[in-house]
Amino acid sequence: MTGDRIIVGITGASGTAYGVRALELLRDAGIETHLVMSKAAHVTRTYESGLSRAEIEALADHVHRPGDIDAAISSGSFATRGMLIAPCSMRTLAEIASGASTSLVSRAADVVLKERRRLVLMAREAPLHLIHLRNMATVTEAGAIVFPPVPAMYAHPASIDDVITHSVARALDLFDVHVAGIPRWEGPG
């Protein structure tokens, strides 16, 4: 079913674990995934995780190379719920904001925006300078949602894994994918 597809982009910003967890949670939810990782994502992956390229790619239903501009996800006629970029580097954010698609990650994001589908960017950088903030405003005005992975302390995370899972689950809420067992704020006592 075409409505049950989500594109997952992983870029070179710190936070490879966010993209990996998204693939795991989407697999558990029965959502078809189309993965595209930037070249820089593979560099960051080697520093941050013990996972090989093949192990991450095995989590996705379909894998596209960053230079495959003719991939299905580069066309608006390929129906999806949208795209999650987790993590989203400031370079990728800048490409999306400017409309300059130099890789399949930014091209797929551009297509999602032009088709008025959901684009969620788990932007990873700190501190932010004015250009970052302007790019965030630009993509927001174009219809994207900037979703920095900020921990929700009310969930009382016991581990980094809890923080990552909660952040990704909240981002997936934006695609109407609801992860069971995620602590949600219910108000005081």
N, C-alpha and C positions, 0 to 999 in steps of 0.2 A: 504494500500500500504506500503510495507516494507521500502521504501526509505523515508517515512514521519514519522519516529520514531526517537526520541532523548531521550537518557538517561540523567536524571538530578540527580546528586549527590549533597547532602548537607552535609557538615561536620561540625565539632565543632568549626571552626574558627569564629571569629566575622563577622557578615554579613549575617545572615539568610535571610534578606530581599532580597539579590541578587538572591538566589535560588527561593524564593517565586515569585519574579517578573518574573524570567525566566519562571516558570510554567504558570503564567498568560499570558505572551506575546506569548508563544508557543500555548497555548489553543486558543487565539485570532487568531493565524495564521493557525489553523487547523492541527497542528503537534501533532501526538500521543506522549505522554510522559510516560516514565517509571521512577518513582521516587525511589531512595534509599537514606535514611538518616542514617548517622552513629549514634551510641548511644550518642556520645558527641554532635551531632547536636541538639538532643532533650534537652540536658542540656542548651546549648546556647540559643535555642529557648525560653526557659522559662524566661531568663534574657532580651532578646532583643525584644520580640514581645508579643502582646496580643493574638496571634494565638495559638490555641490548635493543638495537633498532627493531630486530625481528620480534622481540617480546612485546614491545609497545604496538607494533603493527598488527600482531596477532589478536589484539583486543578489538580491532576494528573489523567491520564487515567488508569494507573496501578501502584501499590505500591508494593515494594519488601522490606522485612526486611533485615537488615545488615548481619544476619547470614544465610540467605537463599542462600547458595552457589550453589544450584541446580536450581536457578531461570533462566528464559530464557535469561536474560542479561549476564549471566556468560558463554554463549556459542557463539563462533564465527559464528555458523550457524544461529544465530538470527540477521537478517539484520537490521541495523540502520544507520542513518547519522553519528552517533558518540555519544559523551558524553560531557556534560558540568558539571564541578564540581564547584558549586558556593554557598558558598565560599569553597576554598580548603585549608585545614589546612596544616601546615608544616609536621604533622605526615602522613597525606594521601599522600602528595608529596613525602615524604621519602619512603613510602611503594611502590609507583608507580616507583620511581627511582631505587629501589633495586630489584623490581620484586617479593617482598614478599607480597602476598595477604592474609591479615588476616581478611578481611571483604568483603562483596559483593561490596562495593564502590571501593576498590582497585582491586578486581578481575575483575569487569566490565571494569575499566580503562585499565587493563592489556590486556583484550580481544580486546578492541577497538584499542590499539596500535598494537597488533599482526596481526590484520586484516587490518591494514593500514587505519583505519578510523580516523576521526577528533576527537581529545581529547583536550578540552580547559579547562585550570585550572585557575580559578579566585583566585589566591593565595593571602591570606590575612595574612600578618605579617609585622611588622616594629619595629625596624630596622632588617635588614637581616644580618646573620653571614655567614661565608664562607661555612658551610655545606649546608645552605639553597640555596646559590648561586650555589654550585656544583650540588645539586639535581635538580635545575632548568635547569642547562646546560645538565644534563643527560637526563631528560625527553624531552628536546628540541631536543637533538640528536636522540632520539628514535621516534620523530615525533609529540610530543605534542606541544601545543602552551600555553605558560605561559602568562596569561592575567590579571595582577593585575587590580582591579577596580579603576583606576586613573581618577578623575573627569576631564572632558573637559570644561575648563572655557570659551572657545569661545562660548559654547552653552548658556551662561548666565543663569545657573540654578537658579531658584527662590526658590527651596526647596530641602530637602534631597531626596524626592521622584524623583525630576527631575534628580538628580545626579545618583541615583540608576537605573532609567529607561534608561538613556542614556548609562551608563556603560554596562548594560545587553544587550541592543539593539546592541551595537557595538560587543559584544561577539557573539551574535546570527548571525551577519553578516558573521561570519566565517563558519557558517553552511548553508549559502545562505538563511537565514531567515531574511527578511528585514522588519523592523518595520516602518510603516508609521508615519510621523509627527516628526521624530527624527531630531533635528538640525544637519546638516552636514557642514563641512567647505567647503566653495565655493571659497575661496581666497579673497583677499582684494576687497572692494567696487565694 
